[in-house]
Amino acid sequence: MEQYHGLGEIEVGAVGSVVTLGNFDGVHRGHQTVLRTVAALARREGLRSIAMTFDPHPRTVHRPEDPTVMITSTRQRAELIAATGIDALVIQPYDLDFAAQSAEEFVRTHFVEALRARMVVVGDDVRFGKDNEGTIDTLRSLGEEYGFRTETIDEVGRGGRYSSSRIREQLTAGDVAEVADQLGRYHAVHGTVVHGDARGRDLGFPTANLSDDPEGLVPADGVYAGWATFSGEGQAYPAAISVGTNPTFEGCTRRVEAHVLDKEFGSFDVYDRQMTLEFVSRIRRQVAFTDMDGLIEQMHEDIADVREVLHT
């Protein structure tokens, strides 16, 4: 999949396109339906399929005091969009100047002149242009003027419409199993393995610690069953994933660490490698223990629960 960062990188080609736009944060099942439909329509019509998204999230620009916490990083989002079969992704830098464009100006400069749109596919609640003045009716009217067709797709999901906002709430609550149902895959965070305090190793449960700037929204504090994958390997390892501040040791820094089942870290060098953690199910909340024996006993119980969840 080709990637462009703004109009300046786009070369106008002879082949027209089928275009969709949205934030696509999380690339949930509803997004996937739209993106796959766009890719299929483009193949059928002999056109390019193009998705346009924004960076940063518009709310972060308009309400900096209450920025949107993203479910996926821009890199993760691009990888997930590519997996739907889209030919090209436009990552449009979003600022107040961009937001000041009228609906007509946005459509003309982006859809018509830059992307040569022959068809635009959106949800029927689409809003665009200055002060969100553009609606689906505006888009249809502009399509008639500029020569592209407008199609709408229903994104309704099980139990209500798929929603990035709802997924954020579920992650904040630690309900990763429900999030997986919304996404059609396990939610993942990604980063570099760094050195920790080595307490897990001393207790007999060595962990791979994720850097403090991971990609992907970190779910609520607690212990999770999940899968760990390391750069250079295609294998996913079953893991007990801990998120929190280690209250037993009076910690104050929130950390994400994974104990890979049945692996000795002495012979399994993971430091400075990239690690992806997929969250399958929350085992328990984070709690503080009054003694090491109680903590160790609970860790054995956690691992047994992880094995049961992962069937390993």
Secondary structure, DSSP 8 states (H G I E B T S, - for coil): -EEESSGGG----SS-EEEEE---TT--HHHHHHHHHHHHHHHHHT-EEEEEEEES-HHHHH-TTS----SS-HHHHHHHHHTTT-SEEEEEE--HHHHTS-HHHHIIIIIIIIT-EEEEEE-TT--BSGGG-B-HHHHHHHHHHHT-EEEE---EETTEE--HHHHHHHHHHT-HHHHHHHHTS-EEEEEEEE----HHHHHT---EEE-SS-BS----SEEEEEEEEETT---EEEEEEEEE--GGGT--S-EEEEEETT--GGGS--TTSEEEEEEEEEEE-----SSHHHHHHHHHHHHHHHHHHHT-
